Amino acid sequence: MTKRLALSALLGFLSLLVLGATSVLAGPPPAYFVDESKLPFDALAGTSTTRSWGVHNGAGYRIEVPDNWNGDLVLYAHGFRGIGLELTVSNPRIRQYLVTNGYAWAASSYSKNGYDVPQGVKDTHALGELFNGRVGHPRRTYFTGHSMGGHITGVAIEQYPQAYVAALPMCGVMGDDELFDYFLDFNLVAQALAGVPAQFPFPADYQTAVVPVVKAALGAPYPFVLNARGQQLRDVTQNISGGPRPAFSFSFQVWGNFLFTVGVTGGDIGVAPGNVQDNGDTVYQIDSDPALSTAEIALNAAVLRVTRDPQGRHLNGLANIPPISGRLPIPVLSLHTIGDLFVPFSMEQVYARRAAAQGASDLLVTRAIRDHNHCGFAVQEEARAFADLVNWVTNGIKPAGDDILTPATVADPKFGCQFSVPGHEGFASCVP
């Protein structure tokens, strides 16, 4: 199963979308396009809705309004689509719940691919304005998204604080640039532990010439059998991805190969004018004791240090990889799987700490789900979260969440049980 999970994640991240039969140019260069023949979609069985689709400002979109529309709109932001030229629209996974309960929804393809959060923010917000003109002004608009779409959600509510009433980011890149630092950390620590000299930028033959040597030095077959150095890499990865938590050894088996493939192409992530990755001040720990052991002192001395370019990051606005400040203007309920090492659970901890620093902790609820996949939620978990978010907005009842900042709580074998439905593979049962 671990091989299947990792392969699924890798294909989802790297797949290039193929050219369709008909296309609409969306603003070269490059020549992004929308295959309009793929935009139409049918009503779900047992529902009666009005559906519309098209291309707006170079982005494809879908809109669905149930006949019993309750006046509320949900904007959905999809995740990373690779660097292909075809722009595609995704329906929200909780579509059935939304239309059954009277909610309209709208989703954009964005007018660009790549890790372009600013474009996703602008195109999704523009779709909400298009909805206003085509359908009517909603009484309330909610914003939700997966993965990069979670990053888009977090940025959008800060950029347009009056436009939305609540947000549901899921498996989101809520720590913005820190995700790419995490990718850097893994690869540089792995090379240091393997005794392989590191270079930055990573060499062109990194995957073929360097990674096999590193893996061979960490265990065989890596990551399923680890020697002492491989175990140290696993333990460092646990600490930089959220701390000790249930079933982490299994999580590492799922993701241990994949992490050599991300964040190693130059540091600008395809959107910034310079390198955004940085580990200049990072202190790597193998165990949970804050005091550095002899082995940790040696590791920190051995890891190559990289400093970001001054122009690579911006503190404010829609530029490069836009930051999420944690200055929450509205209620936010955030979901994350604890075994995800692609967009790790630590993203939620970064977000929670930033919200606390802004005095906005009362507006943030986080729920931990016991799954190893990226965005591996059951639909019921997402629907419950949305329903609880709406109840928070309409009735003032703040939903329950998980304590994600207390290490002992996160490390408890039952962490994540409160909001996880049965059936997630790779975790012990939550039932005593």
DANOR-V543861 format. One record per residue. N is the residue number from 1. RES is the residue in one small letter. PSI is psi in radians with two decimals (NA if undefined). Layout:
<<N RES PSI> <N RES PSI>>
This chain:
<<1 m -0.62> <2 t -0.69> <3 k -0.68> <4 r -0.75> <5 l -0.81> <6 a -0.72> <7 l -0.73> <8 s -0.76> <9 a -0.74> <10 l -0.77> <11 l -0.68> <12 g -0.56> <13 f -0.66> <14 l -0.11> <15 s 2.40> <16 l 2.28> <17 l 2.45> <18 v 2.77> <19 l 2.31> <20 g -3.05> <21 a -0.75> <22 t 2.65> <23 s 2.79> <24 v 2.13> <25 l 2.40> <26 a 0.48> <27 g 1.32> <28 p 2.85> <29 p 2.72> <30 p 3.01> <31 a 1.24> <32 y 2.58> <33 f 2.75> <34 v 2.19> <35 d 1.74> <36 e -0.35> <37 s -0.29> <38 k -0.06> <39 l -0.66> <40 p 2.54> <41 f 2.64> <42 d 2.78> <43 a 2.62> <44 l 2.63> <45 a 2.34> <46 g 0.10> <47 t 2.71> <48 s 1.97> <49 t 2.81> <50 t 2.18> <51 r 2.45> <52 s 2.76> <53 w 2.88> <54 g -2.83> <55 v 2.21> <56 h 2.07> <57 n 0.67> <58 g -0.03> <59 a 2.37> <60 g 2.70> <61 y 2.78> <62 r 2.49> <63 i 2.39> <64 e 2.24> <65 v 2.05> <66 p 2.66> <67 d -0.52> <68 n 0.72> <69 w 2.25> <70 n 0.03> <71 g -0.10> <72 d 2.60> <73 l 2.46> <74 v 2.08> <75 l 2.27> <76 y 2.27> <77 a 2.13> <78 h 3.00> <79 g -2.97> <80 f 2.35> <81 r 0.34> <82 g -2.81> <83 i 0.33> <84 g 2.99> <85 l -0.37> <86 e 2.34> <87 l 2.20> <88 t 2.70> <89 v 2.45> <90 s 2.39> <91 n 2.57> <92 p 2.52> <93 r -0.44> <94 i 0.44> <95 r -0.80> <96 q -0.80> <97 y -0.74> <98 l -0.95> <99 v -0.57> <100 t -0.55> <101 n 0.23> <102 g 0.15> <103 y 2.36> <104 a 2.67> <105 w 2.76> <106 a 2.47> <107 a 2.43> <108 s 2.65> <109 s -0.29> <110 y 2.78> <111 s 0.06> <112 k 2.70> <113 n -2.90> <114 g -3.12> <115 y 1.19> <116 d 1.38> <117 v -0.76> <118 p -0.73> <119 q -0.67> <120 g -0.71> <121 v -0.87> <122 k -0.72> <123 d -0.63> <124 t -0.70> <125 h -0.71> <126 a -0.60> <127 l -0.65> <128 g -0.68> <129 e -0.63> <130 l -0.72> <131 f -0.74> <132 n -0.72> <133 g -0.57> <134 r -0.63> <135 v -0.87> <136 g 2.88> <137 h 2.09> <138 p 2.67> <139 r -0.54> <140 r 2.48> <141 t 2.20> <142 y 2.67> <143 f 2.28> <144 t 2.79> <145 g 2.82> <146 h 2.46> <147 s -2.08> <148 m -0.54> <149 g -0.46> <150 g -0.71> <151 h -0.80> <152 i -0.74> <153 t -0.84> <154 g -0.64> <155 v -0.75> <156 a -0.73> <157 i -0.41> <158 e -0.57> <159 q -0.58> <160 y 1.20> <161 p -0.31> <162 q -0.10> <163 a -0.44> <164 y 2.67> <165 v -0.39> <166 a 2.85> <167 a 2.60> <168 l 1.40> <169 p 2.46> <170 m 2.28> <171 c 0.65> <172 g 2.73> <173 v 1.20> <174 m -0.14> <175 g 0.25> <176 d -2.00> <177 d -0.45> <178 e -0.36> <179 l -0.74> <180 f -0.47> <181 d -0.69> <182 y -0.76> <183 f -0.76> <184 l -0.82> <185 d -0.89> <186 f -0.87> <187 n -0.67> <188 l -0.65> <189 v -0.73> <190 a -0.77> <191 q -0.68> <192 a -0.77> <193 l -0.56> <194 a -0.13> <195 g 0.44> <196 v 2.11> <197 p 2.35> <198 a 2.68> <199 q 2.58> <200 f 2.26> <201 p 2.74> <202 f 2.49> <203 p 2.75> <204 a -0.52> <205 d 0.44> <206 y -0.83> <207 q -0.64> <208 t -0.56> <209 a -0.58> <210 v -0.90> <211 v -0.78> <212 p -0.65> <213 v -0.73> <214 v -0.84> <215 k -0.74> <216 a -0.51> <217 a -0.16> <218 l -0.20> <219 g 2.84> <220 a 2.19> <221 p 2.13> <222 y 2.44> <223 p 0.26> <224 f -0.51> <225 v 2.10> <226 l 2.37> <227 n -2.99> <228 a -0.69> <229 r -0.64> <230 g -0.67> <231 q -0.64> <232 q -0.69> <233 l -0.76> <234 r -0.76> <235 d -0.67> <236 v -0.76> <237 t -0.68> <238 q -0.78> <239 n -0.65> <240 i -0.14> <241 s 0.11> <242 g -0.11> <243 g 2.98> <244 p 2.31> <245 r 2.91> <246 p 2.46> <247 a 0.52> <248 f -0.60> <249 s -0.66> <250 f -0.72> <251 s -0.73> <252 f -0.62> <253 q -0.66> <254 v -0.73> <255 w -0.11> <256 g -0.55> <257 n -0.75> <258 f -0.66> <259 l -0.26> <260 f -0.13> <261 t -0.09> <262 v 2.56> <263 g 0.42> <264 v 0.45> <265 t 0.16> <266 g -0.34> <267 g -0.25> <268 d -0.06> <269 i 0.34> <270 g -0.04> <271 v -0.33> <272 a 2.73> <273 p -0.06> <274 g -3.08> <275 n 2.29> <276 v -0.10> <277 q 2.49> <278 d 2.32> <279 n 0.40> <280 g -0.64> <281 d 0.15> <282 t 2.34> <283 v 2.07> <284 y 2.34> <285 q 2.41> <286 i -0.70> <287 d -2.96> <288 s 0.00> <289 d 2.12> <290 p -0.51> <291 a 2.34> <292 l 2.24> <293 s 2.99> <294 t -0.73> <295 a -0.65> <296 e -0.64> <297 i -0.74> <298 a -0.72> <299 l -0.83> <300 n -0.55> <301 a -0.49> <302 a -0.44> <303 v 2.28> <304 l 2.40> <305 r 2.35> <306 v 2.39> <307 t 2.35> <308 r 2.71> <309 d 2.48> <310 p -0.62> <311 q -0.03> <312 g -0.50> <313 r 2.56> <314 h 2.45> <315 l -0.37> <316 n 2.76> <317 g -3.10> <318 l 1.39> <319 a 2.51> <320 n -1.99> <321 i 1.64> <322 p 2.45> <323 p 2.72> <324 i 2.02> <325 s -0.40> <326 g 0.11> <327 r 1.38> <328 l 2.18> <329 p -0.20> <330 i 2.91> <331 p 2.44> <332 v 2.26> <333 l 2.07> <334 s 2.36> <335 l 2.52> <336 h 2.48> <337 t 2.42> <338 i -0.30> <339 g 0.09> <340 d 2.10> <341 l 0.09> <342 f -1.05> <343 v 1.63> <344 p 2.84> <345 f -0.44> <346 s -0.40> <347 m -0.65> <348 e -0.61> <349 q -0.68> <350 v -0.81> <351 y -0.76> <352 a -0.70> <353 r -0.67> <354 r -0.72> <355 a -0.72> <356 a -0.72> <357 a -0.47> <358 q 0.04> <359 g 0.48> <360 a 0.31> <361 s -0.54> <362 d -0.26> <363 l 0.10> <364 l 2.24> <365 v 2.32> <366 t 2.40> <367 r 2.30> <368 a 2.29> <369 i 2.35> <370 r 1.51> <371 d 2.69> <372 h -0.22> <373 n 2.72> <374 h 2.13> <375 c 0.60> <376 g 0.86> <377 f 2.59> <378 a 2.56> <379 v -0.62> <380 q -0.61> <381 e -0.71> <382 e -0.77> <383 a -0.71> <384 r -0.74> <385 a -0.75> <386 f -0.76> <387 a -0.71> <388 d -0.60> <389 l -0.77> <390 v -0.72> <391 n -0.62> <392 w -0.76> <393 v -0.81> <394 t -0.51> <395 n -0.03> <396 g 0.30> <397 i 1.83> <398 k 2.25> <399 p 2.78> <400 a 2.71> <401 g -2.99> <402 d 2.55> <403 d 1.90> <404 i 0.00> <405 l -0.12> <406 t 1.95> <407 p -0.69> <408 a -0.61> <409 t -0.78> <410 v -0.59> <411 a -0.18> <412 d 2.37> <413 p -0.39> <414 k 0.10> <415 f 2.30> <416 g -0.10> <417 c -0.51> <418 q -0.62> <419 f 0.12> <420 s 2.31> <421 v 2.76> <422 p 2.66> <423 g -0.13> <424 h 2.18> <425 e 2.61> <426 g 0.04> <427 f 2.53> <428 a 2.67> <429 s 2.51> <430 c -0.19> <431 v 2.21> <432 p NA>>
